[in-house]
Amino acid sequence: MENNINFKVKIFADGADKKGMLEMNENPLIKGLTTNPTLMKKAGITDYPGFAKDILSHITEKPISFEVFADEFDEMERQANIIATWGKNVNVKIPITNTKGLSTLPLIETLSSNGVKLNVTAMMTFDQVKEVTPALASGAGGFVSVFAGRIADTGVDPVPVMKEVVDYLREFPNVELIWASPREVLNVTQANDIGCHIITVTNDVIKKLNSNGKDLNQFSLETVQMFYNDARAVGYTI
């Protein structure tokens, strides 16, 4: 990475490709990692515990989040307690509700009070964050993941709600906000500017971080050169 990258926000790599995850673990810019069942499905992972334990045999220090995939609360709790034993650097991802829309707050309270570090995920509103933060803060602490990218997908600017969460969490130093589902490097800058603690970034976006602060005239020229070189490589004629 080039020297023009100077973010205070911590960058977590988001993915389920083993090669990419291990590469990101070696990158000093990356402070942690996350994954989820959808990313694992796309990567062709069929053995959840086997994959996770293999990754954790290599990634032993940086925080990494693995998600429960049950829908009934008793089974969520069972899975969460197992996942928590996989490594001291593991945060267990618990969705804000189950698929029926029922709040997972009672489960979050139980797990956090029992010392399980959590990552409460799939949140999109300030009220959802307020619902679960006291339970995290009074227990083992952890992360609240607000899907800013998905908020933006609805045509709503996510920055105001993310800033509101940042301000609210000042009273809870053991709970950190994750800006989840970013779409572009601009989101890293936005997260950094509002004082967001963490942003999860896919490998594709991480590779684009070299463009941060780049001279736009130079970037324009490189774009023209890319079009020209690609057309020549194919051998287009008219």
Secondary structure, 3 states (H helix, E strand, C coil): CCCCCCCCCEEEEECCCHHHHHHHHHCCCEEEEECCHHHHHHCCCCCHHHHHHHHHHHCCCCCEEEECCCCCHHHHHHHHHHHHCCCCCEEEEEECECCCCCECHHHHHHHHHCCCCEEEEEECCHHHHHHHHHHHHCCCCEEEEECHHHHHHCCCCCHHHHHHHHHHHHHCCCEEEEECCCCCHHHHHHHHHHCCCEEEEEHHHHHHHHHCCCCHHHHHHHHHHHHHHHHHHHCCCC
